[in-house]
Amino acid sequence: MSTTTATASRVRPPAASELDAEERMSRDEIAALQLERLQQTVRHAYANVPLYTRKLDDAGVRPEDIRTLEDVQLLPFTTKEDLRETYPFGMFAVPMSDVARIHASSGTTGRPTVVGYTRGDLERWGSLVARSLRASGIRPGMKVHNAYGYGLFTGGLGAHAGIEALGATVIPMSGGQTARQVQLILDFEPDAILCTPSYLLTIADAMAAQGVDPRSTSLKVAVLGAEPWSNEMRHELEQRLGIDALDIYGLSEVMGPGVGNECLETKDGPHLWEDHFLPEVIDGESGAVLPDGELGELVFTSLTKEAFPVIRYRTRDLTRLLPGTARPGMRRMEKITGRNDDMIILRGVNLFPTQIEELVLGIEQLTPHFILELSKDARMDTLKVRIERHPDLSVETCLSAAEVLAQRIKIFVGSTVAVQLEEPGTLPRSEGKYKRVYDLR
């Protein structure tokens, strides 16, 4: 595992006086607010979304049956399939004349999921992203380079609104055009950058290729999300760029970025903004709710959304709920280890790309640029790790390191894999969400 340590922080955490009133609430106060808002949400969804009218009727549940927070377990789950079946606007709970904006997923694995926002939804979204950025150490007046993609994807415009709501200066670069990203960072001297962790690594590589020391720029903090990433990746980015790297969590079906965020004081997993979202963790097989501290699938019920309320939405993200630290009234979640649908089952062993990432980043002779290829040899599934060799080291040294990686995967993950060394710069680079797994079976 990585033994690097984080760089000294170049930004400060917010003072108590700078926090929203809800961030200062006790656990009991948050729970009371959640119950009031949960009851309102269930009434709103039942009355205005035919899918929820039918689902609650089929389950024999009425809105007035929700008397405690635990009663959320009486409600049926919502899945991505539900959202696709109601495509495009069947989940909207307000007239289209009240919908101020529409976002949608890419739809690469089926019909896209479509979400809508009232003006009130957009205002709340912007305030929650602003809260998230402030928790990361970003302050009014700072310049923020936004390299999340703009368009139907919620990342770019969601982050943009939060930067403005905070009172910071937004540089709306969007994704791609990596050489231009580097040039604008050098010319505009932003204090912070928002993008995916894999794309920040791509930007750092591009800086180095241009002869620019990534630690020499004006960047002080990066707020990174939209894909699972390990603490080892955090250490790599912090050391390489001389920044603080923090995790922002969100998904379009629940709101977009800003559902939760790590706090600079602790960097111990995103605190969830529970005044607006009610989280649960369930057993992915049975659907049973798990106690805090146990690993399972993350589920959300929105508490303040008008246009697109969601009840017990199954995210497929795997994590565990933990007590709050920097924000004691709000629970944290462990950094996402993977998704149910990202899990690789290799000859009976379950593994996630983040597990390989942790091991790769613990071997200094290897680069973090790798992909996983699944194929079939006769009747056996096989996994190949294709990883670029370090450009400054000999092929022999990198081959030895590749053998060490294969041994560590066998020891720590329990699977035998092939590790194939590639030439520097030959594997695809991220310009947004990074695709790690290629299934060739």
JOURPE-V26916 format. One line per field, one symbol per residue. ss: DSSP state (A for helix, B for strand, O for the rest). A space follows every 10 residues. Layout:
ss=???
This chain:
ss=OOOOOOOOOO OOOOOAAAOO AAAAOOAAAA AAAAAAAAAA AAAAAAAAOA AAAAAAAAAO OOAAAOOOAA AAAAOOOBOA AAAAAOOOOO OOOOOAAAOO BBBBOOOOOO OOOBBBBOAA AAAAAAAAAA AAAAAOOOOO OOBBBBOOOO OOOAAAAAAA AAAAAAOOBB BOOOOOOAAA AAAAAAAAOO OBBBBOAAAA AAAAAAAAAO OOOAAAOOOO BBBBOOOOOO AAAAAAAAAA AOOBBBBBBB BOOOOBBBBB BOOOOOOOOO BBOOOOBBBB BBOOOOOOBO OOOOOBBBBB BBOOOOOOOO OOBBBBBBBO BBOOOOOOOO OBBOOOOBBO OOOBBBOOBB BOAAAAAAAA OOOOOBBBBB BBBBBBBOOB BBBBBBBBBO OOOOAAAAAA AAAAAAAAAA AAOOOOOBBB BBOOOOOOOO OOOOOOBBBO O
